[in-house]
Amino acid sequence: MDLLKIFIVILNIFILTNSYKLICRATKKERFLFISWIFILQSVVEIFFYFVFLH
């Protein structure tokens, strides 16, 4: 994965976390779990598409 894809994942996490915090009034623990879950999901998707378009 290039640096741009990693940056996109981090930017998406930042935007989603701030939105989640504003909408749900989440605690620090909930935000950490949300960040972890989003990071794992986006990483899996990025890796999947990387291998699909590898050929």
C-alpha positions in Angstrom: 0.0 0.0 0.0 1.3 3.5 -0.7 1.5 6.3 1.7 -1.6 8.0 0.1 -3.8 5.1 1.0 -2.6 5.1 4.5 -3.3 8.8 4.7 -6.8 8.3 3.3 -7.5 5.7 6.0 -6.3 8.0 8.7 -8.3 10.9 7.3 -11.5 8.8 7.2 -11.0 7.6 10.7 -10.6 11.2 11.9 -13.7 12.4 10.1 -15.8 9.5 11.2 -14.6 9.7 14.8 -15.5 13.4 15.0 -18.9 12.8 13.5 -19.6 9.9 15.9 -18.5 12.1 18.9 -20.8 14.9 17.9 -23.8 12.7 17.2 -23.6 10.2 20.0 -21.7 12.1 22.7 -19.4 9.1 23.1 -17.0 8.6 25.9 -13.2 8.1 25.3 -13.5 4.4 25.6 -16.3 4.2 23.0 -14.3 6.5 20.6 -11.3 4.3 21.0 -13.3 1.1 20.2 -14.9 2.9 17.2 -11.5 4.1 15.9 -10.1 0.5 16.3 -13.0 -1.0 14.5 -12.9 1.5 11.6 -9.2 1.1 11.2 -9.4 -2.7 11.0 -12.3 -2.6 8.5 -10.6 0.0 6.2 -7.3 -1.8 6.4 -8.9 -5.1 5.4 -10.8 -3.5 2.5 -7.6 -1.7 1.3 -5.6 -5.0 1.5 -8.4 -6.9 -0.3 -8.5 -4.4 -3.2 -4.7 -4.3 -3.3 -4.6 -8.1 -3.9 -7.6 -8.0 -6.3 -5.9 -5.5 -8.5 -2.4 -6.9 -8.1 -2.3 -8.7 -11.4 
